[in-house]
Amino acid sequence: MKSWRAERFGPTNEVLRLGEVDLPKPEPGKGACSCSGSAGYSDAAWRPSVSEPSHSPGMQVAGEVTMVGEGSRYQPGDHVMAIAASIKRWGALAEYCLADEKNSLRIPASMPDTEAVGFMVVYKTAYAALAIRTSIQPGETLLVLGAAGSTGGATVLLGKALGARIIAVAGSAERLAFCREIGADHGVNHKDGAITERVKELTDGRGVNVVFDPVGGELARQAMQSMARHGRFGFAGNASGEWVLINVLDALLRIIR
């Protein structure tokens, strides 16, 4: 099969090469399946969870099951969405990939592949951040960074469904309009300057209860400065290229003030 693979770690556009490799086969008794279909969300060719190249990146896939391991609940021909086994070096940027069935779902007949391929990672991330890690409650205020992106958009939708008041942060009027369409109560354009004063206005000086951060860097630092007492911060990524740095003293003061 054809597969995009990285033989060394480095920037994705430098190390990925398209080549021919043997078809991946599910291990017996592992409940895994081999899938062909549409791939989405190419993770970088460098990942902390990948111990060594060669590997094929790509986390999300939607398509048809072609082979199954012994004991799988699937059969060839089933239509599934899955998180591909990129950390096991068989990601979705290929004609076929591997996936563990515990990281997969059958695609409903009403859902096209173009929606299914982007469903599992982003909604699992949003659910883990809001329902499990930060335990957001109805009536609380949620600040979503990168709110017009895939994970950010899922978080806006889920946060609204959980009863939160949503402040969406994005980088253009068009993106903020999209955020309002999917449920955001307010929008803040981070390109207009630091978001802290605008968030302070929108919360009557109290700050937000929960921050969802897939961006990192300076924007995340500003979001941390916008938190209310006993606020919770959900780390979800570093699209800016930097993780947010925590000011421990500031965090302590937010607990005791």
ABEGO torsion letter per residue (X at the ends): XBBBBBABBEBAAAABBBBBBBBBBBBBGAGBBBBBEBBBGBBBABBAABABOBBBBEABBBEBBABBBBGBABBBGBBBBBBBBAAAGBBABBABBBBBAAABBBBBAABBAAAAAAAAAAAAAAAAAAAAAAGBBBGBBBBBBGAABAAAAAAAAAAAAAGBBBBBBBABAAAAAAAAAAGBABBBBAAAEBAAAAAAAAAGGAEBABBBBAAEEAAAAAAAAABBBGBBBBBAEBAAGBBBBBBAAAAAAAAAX
